[in-house]
Amino acid sequence: MGVDVAAVQFKQVTKNYGSGNVLENFDLTIPSGQIVTIIGPSGCGKTTLLKMINRLIEPESGSVLVEGQEVSTLNPVELRRNIGYVIQQIGLFPHMTIEQNISIVPRLKGEKKKDLVQRTEELLQLIGLDPQQFRSRYPHELSGGQQQRIGVARALASNPSIILMDEPFSALDPISRVQLQKELIKLNEKVQKTIVFVTHDIDEALKIADQVILLKDGFIIQTGTPANLLEAPASDFVREFLGAERFEQYSI
Amino acid sequence: MDQFWNTLQADWPMILQKMGEHINLSLISVLIACLIAVPTGIILTAYKRVANTVITTVSVIQTIPSLALFGFMIPFLGIGTKPAIIALTLYALLPILQNTYVGIGGVNQALIEAGTGMGMTRWQILWMVQLPIARSVIMAGVRLVAVQTISMATIATYIAAGGLGDIITRGIAMINTVTIMEGAIPVSLLVIVVNLLLLGLNKLLTPKGLRQYTRN
């Protein structure tokens, strides 16, 4: 067994937005191949954390390591092309077909058109959409749930080992949201990526996570599997944040 | 009516020549205005603080009466085609500048964030995302300017820049309605044809995915 390099590591990271430190001497290790959800009340620094991984936000001090490499030494454009990224508002390009949307990162990387047709087909099948039916459609012709599936497929297109998701399902209706959550779990059993998933939806966080990281005011309150958190909440805050009724349900 | 046809036949070669001059004046002015205003509009979206000042300054030009603007050119550049083109270009700047600024600035921020997060460079975001999405707004500005410039180029005759205005002013001087029409009708026709051409071009260039999008 080789030495496992953590997918992402934060070392003594401090981030300041001018109104005080959002994060201070923050340490965190995200293991590879798992779905890790980051939850916490708004303003707790969860999105900041996520965006520091692909250098959309730079820390004031400390270092962020992706697969052992310090991100500040890497070209941000190259780094981002090698990390999947899914955002809340979906962010599909309205003037591009589904196929063009999915293949955008490989195209940025200069891959050949011929390989991309095949790749798009595989990805559409992977997310459960018929390639013949969908490849040449435009985003506005799809439902919200379908659009966000495309968003996920697009993040997978260049086969990154890490995918960042910033509240990707929060704009969807409850039914599609639950369905996409299930699909994401199944999908990751197949593709085995490190998924860093930011959400403020506690149900979602507990449901899809292998590991949950609970943040408050820039500090980690508790990390562990969803079962860990429910069995042994570290503090009253955890109990309160997760909701008392959840503990009752769990103990039954 | 007979008189109209006879005059028209006699004047036909001259009408064609003046129309050529007219198209030349308008086309060059609109092209130069595009070359200046589109890049400026794009740059301004990155410097929002100075954008208002720049756009207000440019819009001041629009308040100068067109006849006077042509007149102002004379002390600096004399008469002829060159000062006329400069005056027309100055007039054409604002609509293109404003539409470019609004169009590029109006592209959904989420798309830019998605693009950046996926590893697009600034240029790639501009070429692959912002310009295609803003294009029909920019084109609307260009269309407006084309129409405006063609009609305004009529006044260029007062600083001896030629064009169909020559025929109209001669008609006015001779109090001859037929001659005035020989100048005026081609101007109107030019405006209509150019407008339709640009509309068609825009429709042709707009990707299917955006036709719906822009309507919403």
Chai-1 contact restraints between the chains, C-beta under 6 A:
chainA,res_idxA,chainB,res_idxB,connection_type,confidence,min_distance_angstrom,max_distance_angstrom,comment,restraint_id
A,V77,B,G119,contact,1.0,0.0,6.0,A-B,restraint_1
A,V77,B,T121,contact,1.0,0.0,6.0,A-B,restraint_2
A,R80,B,G117,contact,1.0,0.0,6.0,A-B,restraint_3
A,R80,B,G119,contact,1.0,0.0,6.0,A-B,restraint_4
A,R81,B,G119,contact,1.0,0.0,6.0,A-B,restraint_5
A,Y85,B,G117,contact,1.0,0.0,6.0,A-B,restraint_6
A,Y85,B,M118,contact,1.0,0.0,6.0,A-B,restraint_7
A,I87,B,A114,contact,1.0,0.0,6.0,A-B,restraint_8
A,Q89,B,A110,contact,1.0,0.0,6.0,A-B,restraint_9
A,G91,B,A110,contact,1.0,0.0,6.0,A-B,restraint_10
A,G91,B,L111,contact,1.0,0.0,6.0,A-B,restraint_11
A,G91,B,A114,contact,1.0,0.0,6.0,A-B,restraint_12
A,P94,B,G209,contact,1.0,0.0,6.0,A-B,restraint_13
A,P94,B,L210,contact,1.0,0.0,6.0,A-B,restraint_14
A,P94,B,Y213,contact,1.0,0.0,6.0,A-B,restraint_15
A,H95,B,P132,contact,1.0,0.0,6.0,A-B,restraint_16
A,H95,B,I133,contact,1.0,0.0,6.0,A-B,restraint_17
A,H95,B,P207,contact,1.0,0.0,6.0,A-B,restraint_18
A,H95,B,G209,contact,1.0,0.0,6.0,A-B,restraint_19
A,H95,B,L210,contact,1.0,0.0,6.0,A-B,restraint_20
A,V105,B,M118,contact,1.0,0.0,6.0,A-B,restraint_21
A,L108,B,G119,contact,1.0,0.0,6.0,A-B,restraint_22
A,Y138,B,K208,contact,1.0,0.0,6.0,A-B,restraint_23
A,Y138,B,G209,contact,1.0,0.0,6.0,A-B,restraint_24
A,H140,B,Q212,contact,1.0,0.0,6.0,A-B,restraint_25
A,H140,B,Y213,contact,1.0,0.0,6.0,A-B,restraint_26
